[in-house]
Amino acid sequence: MLYAIVALDHPNSLENRLAARPAHLARLNALKDEGRLKLAGPFPAVDSEDPGAAGFSGSMIVAEFVDLPTAKAWADADPYVAAGVYREVTVRPFKAVLP
């Protein structure tokens, strides 16, 4: 089943985000290589494709997991959590309808 992982960043966490980004992307690429990643990306903190020093306010990932506890465990192990980037992470079942 698909799960939506929505995370909100701590204020002023851009430096930590950039430092942890390679490890974060490695985990996402592993999901992609397994055919389980449907969508992933950050929320710019300002209305711009490139927010520059404003950074990001969070992230969203939609991926396939066996069940909700597995999705939550995967989200809890994200390098952004360990690096203090995310202040809150929510994991919910997700049903893709469109496109």
C-alpha positions in Angstrom: 0.0 0.0 0.0 1.1 3.6 -0.5 1.9 5.9 2.4 2.3 9.7 2.4 5.1 10.9 4.7 4.9 14.6 5.4 7.6 16.2 7.5 7.9 19.7 8.8 11.4 21.3 9.3 12.7 23.0 12.4 13.3 26.7 11.7 16.7 27.6 10.4 17.6 24.0 9.6 19.0 24.5 6.1 22.6 23.8 7.1 21.7 20.5 8.8 19.5 19.6 5.8 22.3 20.2 3.3 24.7 18.1 5.5 22.3 15.2 5.8 21.1 15.4 2.2 23.4 12.7 0.6 22.3 10.1 3.2 18.6 11.1 2.8 18.8 10.9 -1.0 20.5 7.5 -0.8 17.5 6.1 1.1 15.1 7.6 -1.4 17.1 6.2 -4.3 17.0 2.7 -2.7 13.2 3.0 -2.7 13.2 4.2 -6.3 15.5 1.3 -7.4 13.0 -1.1 -5.7 10.1 0.5 -7.7 8.4 1.7 -4.4 9.0 5.4 -4.6 6.2 7.4 -6.3 6.9 11.0 -5.4 9.4 12.9 -3.2 10.5 16.4 -2.7 10.8 19.4 -0.4 8.5 22.3 0.4 10.3 25.5 -0.4 10.0 28.0 2.4 9.2 30.8 -0.1 7.2 30.7 -3.4 10.2 29.9 -5.6 11.7 26.9 -7.3 15.0 27.9 -5.8 14.4 29.3 -2.3 18.1 30.1 -1.7 18.9 31.0 1.9 15.2 30.8 2.8 15.6 27.0 2.6 12.7 24.6 3.0 9.8 24.1 5.4 9.5 20.4 5.1 9.2 17.4 2.7 6.7 14.9 1.3 7.4 11.4 0.2 4.8 9.0 -1.2 6.1 5.4 -1.3 4.9 1.8 -1.1 5.4 -0.1 2.2 4.0 -3.4 3.6 2.1 -1.7 6.3 1.8 1.5 8.4 4.2 0.4 11.1 6.9 -0.3 8.5 6.3 3.0 6.8 6.6 4.8 10.2 9.8 2.9 11.1 11.3 3.9 7.8 10.3 7.5 8.3 11.7 7.6 11.8 15.1 6.3 10.6 15.4 9.2 8.0 18.8 11.0 8.3 16.9 14.3 8.4 15.3 13.1 11.7 18.8 12.2 13.2 20.2 15.5 11.9 17.5 17.6 13.6 16.0 18.8 10.4 12.5 17.5 10.9 10.5 18.7 13.9 7.4 16.6 13.0 6.8 13.6 10.8 3.3 12.3 9.9 2.7 9.0 8.1 -0.7 8.2 6.6 -2.1 5.6 4.2 -2.5 7.1 0.8 -4.7 6.1 -2.1 -3.6 7.4 -5.5 -6.5 8.2 -7.7 -5.1 10.5 -10.5 -3.5 10.7 -12.9 
